[in-house]
Amino acid sequence: MKTPPEASGPRISADMQVMDVIYCHRSTEAVFKAYEDETGHCICCEALFESVRDAAARYGLDLELMLQRLEQAAASE
């Protein structure tokens, strides 16, 4: 399992698996769930073992926006 970078930098990278992001930052699950309305798919169910980058590409999502939202959620913990 990948560990997030030091607190001085981003906590979440595009290369982290969705599962690792949720494991390290539980609050990010809500961000992934929020994309269900837009995609019609459960990212947590169908892309759990994919990288954030691959999940965003798979569902046509803006990777930078997704990373920003994930970072905001992780920072609120």
C-alpha positions as CSV (number, residue, x, y, z in Angstrom):
1,M,0.0,0.0,0.0
2,K,1.3,3.4,-0.9
3,T,1.7,5.9,1.9
4,P,0.8,9.6,1.3
5,P,3.6,12.2,0.9
6,E,4.7,14.3,3.9
7,A,2.3,16.9,5.2
8,S,4.2,19.7,3.4
9,G,3.0,18.4,0.0
10,P,-0.1,17.0,-1.4
11,R,-1.5,14.1,0.6
12,I,-3.0,12.4,-2.5
13,S,-1.4,11.8,-5.8
14,A,-3.0,10.8,-9.1
15,D,-1.0,7.5,-9.0
16,M,-2.5,6.3,-5.7
17,Q,-5.1,3.6,-5.9
18,V,-8.6,4.7,-5.0
19,M,-8.5,2.1,-2.2
20,D,-5.3,3.6,-0.7
21,V,-6.8,7.1,-0.8
22,I,-9.8,6.0,1.1
23,Y,-7.8,3.9,3.6
24,C,-5.4,6.8,4.4
25,H,-8.1,9.5,4.4
26,R,-11.5,8.1,5.2
27,S,-13.3,11.4,4.5
28,T,-12.4,11.0,0.8
29,E,-14.9,8.3,0.3
30,A,-17.7,10.9,0.3
31,V,-15.9,12.7,-2.6
32,F,-15.8,9.5,-4.7
33,K,-19.5,8.8,-3.8
34,A,-20.4,12.3,-4.9
35,Y,-19.3,11.4,-8.4
36,E,-21.9,8.7,-8.7
37,D,-24.6,11.1,-9.9
38,E,-22.3,12.4,-12.6
39,T,-20.9,9.1,-13.8
40,G,-23.8,6.7,-13.1
41,H,-21.2,4.4,-11.5
42,C,-19.9,3.7,-8.1
43,I,-16.1,4.5,-8.3
44,C,-15.6,2.8,-4.9
45,C,-17.2,-0.4,-6.2
46,E,-15.9,-0.5,-9.8
47,A,-12.5,1.3,-9.7
48,L,-11.3,0.5,-6.2
49,F,-8.0,-1.0,-7.4
50,E,-7.4,1.6,-10.1
51,S,-5.3,4.7,-9.7
52,V,-7.1,8.0,-9.2
53,R,-5.7,9.0,-12.6
54,D,-7.1,5.9,-14.3
55,A,-10.5,6.2,-12.5
56,A,-10.8,9.8,-13.7
57,A,-10.0,8.8,-17.3
58,R,-12.3,5.8,-17.2
59,Y,-15.3,8.0,-16.3
60,G,-14.3,11.2,-18.2
61,L,-13.7,13.2,-15.0
62,D,-11.5,16.3,-14.5
63,L,-8.4,14.8,-12.8
64,E,-7.2,18.1,-11.3
65,L,-10.6,18.9,-9.9
66,M,-11.0,15.5,-8.4
67,L,-7.5,15.8,-6.8
68,Q,-8.5,19.2,-5.4
69,R,-11.7,17.8,-3.9
70,L,-9.9,14.8,-2.4
71,E,-7.2,17.1,-0.9
72,Q,-9.9,19.3,0.6
73,A,-11.6,16.3,2.2
74,A,-8.3,14.9,3.5
75,A,-7.3,18.3,4.9
76,S,-10.5,18.5,6.9
77,E,-9.7,15.4,8.9
